Amino acid sequence: MKSICIILTDPDSINEQILLNSFNKLKKSNLKKIYLLGDSKLFPKLFKKISKIKKINFFNIKLQQKNYLKYLHNLTDKSLELFDKKKIQYLINMPLNKKKFLKNKFLGFTEFISHKIDKKKNENMLLFNKNFSVCPLTTHEQIKNVHKKINKKILINAIKNIIFFYKKILKFKDTKIIVLGLNPHASIDTNKISKDNTCIKPVVKFFKKKKIDISGPVSADTAFINTENKVFLGMYHDQVLIPFKMKNKFNGINITIGKKIIRLSPDHGTGINLKNKTKNIDNTSFIECIKFCEKY
């Protein structure tokens, strides 16, 4: 049986309620141990609820002087310590306000956890569903900067991360990788030099020679007609996140791939507007995180 760590990040959110709504699933899961890291004063209802459950251990890590970035560092340091000591196999972080916690020093938690592990910047964000997943090559970059961030090196790294994750972690055999073009119609209508022709096309050709089931660059306007058993590598955030969320709704999870530990997160924000509307809170994505940890 596997053990996991859940880090409790933003108190100004629906995080506590999601965990309370998921309590029976956590209690009955086939996970050996569940470590919760956070400030017990920020999540009092949850702390009280789980204090007598043997399989759940709570590490009280305090938020001091409202220094949220330091708090996040302390939470993450402890989770990685548990991983290095082989106490856990997976890490789940609850959603957070990026501006408040990351202070504009990191684009998101994907980049933050990668920096904490090894500073190699070789991570990728994967929005996962067993039938249809997407991977944005660039994450929270402004559109005007996207083309500057695309090159053969990061594209090859992303494809290798996807191949490793699907073949070695999930052990899927029939998943096809679709690489989307950057420009409308993947630049087939123009003779001008473009990233589609100078970068994406040769990289896809390189992997095809290695017998990888991969296509591209594919025009994004028709790429999502058939999504079954495919993972789409897009060039920017909204190019792939919009169709993923429209099709999968809350039945998807955010995964950091390419690092020594698999980090997961529910695929939604803090939901602060729902904090006092418990009937409207959907915990499906968090439950999918737990199911992933149980299964793979």
PyMOL commands that set and color helices and strands:
alter all, ss='L'
color gray80, all
select helices_A, chain A and resi 15-21+23-28+44-50+68-84+98-102+109-117+143-149+152-169+184-187+195-208+223-225+237-248+272-274+278-280+284-295
alter helices_A, ss='H'
color red, helices_A
select strands_A, chain A and resi 4-7+34-38+56-60+90-93+124-128+132-136+176-180+214-218+230-234+253-257+262-266
alter strands_A, ss='S'
color yellow, strands_A
deselect
rebuild
show_as cartoon
